[in-house]
Amino acid sequence: MFKRLDLNILYIPDEYNHNATDTYDEVLVRMKELNLTEVDIAIMHGQFHYQLPMITLESSHDENNYNDIVKYHISIGHIHRHSVNGKILAQGSFDRLVHGEEEPKGAMVVTINKITNNTEWLFIPNKNAMTFKTLDYRKLVDHEVYSELDKLVKLLRPNSHIRILVSNESLLAKNKHEIRNKYPMFNIEIQSKDQKDQKEEHINLDDTVVINSFNITKDNIMPLMEKELSKYDLTKKEMAVIDHELRQVF
């Protein structure tokens, strides 16, 4: 029970049990001990089945189980992609950190109305999220690749991450340094048609990317969000409430 907000909050840390079913069984036992048939919100670290449908993992939680026992909403982190499933509000990562996630990144503001028993949420996109862009140039010859890239780089910020897919026959696949030297302001990765993913045992260190990151704290979370929040005509009082509630998280 979070007395200040008069909310029953379920908290589940990452990898609490190897098997997520065991975790859910413990949750039910604990709720029974507290004479609870439901909790108001759940804060979890991990993933639900729907977030990784292509992989069967014992550690994945069952979304139906938790949607049934949570009244308002479930906040879960770990998978970097933003998604909503019933009461599940997966905020995703605030910044873009890898290729293959070109969808918007950002934060969520969630409001609980205890009078109407309703939850409202707002996704606030991070307009300054790092750019990771994949370009499929496998059907182009080398000079066409350079022509397309010359057009694209004019639209991208320096330090953007570009992944180029080329055919095995392409000279670029055999001479990766040439294209990196031509566009030194960008982080460029080149993959040939049949190249395996980055989980391959032998990794070419020349292809790895170093990402500069920073910690989000109670002192910088509001400045990071203020620019986007200003677009929603919030009053100073509402901004102060958001600031106060965000600081309670840390």
Secondary structure by P-SEA (a helix, b strand, c coil): cccccccbbbbbcccccccaaaaaaaaaaaaaaaccccccbbbbccccccccccccccccccaaaaaaacccbbbbcccccccccccccccccccccccccccccbbbbbbbcccccbbbbbbbbccccbbbbbbccccccaaaaaaaaaaaaaaccccbbbbbbbcccccccccaaaaaaaccccbbbbbccccccccccccccccbbbbbbbbbcccccccccaaaaaaacccaaaaaaaaaaaaaac
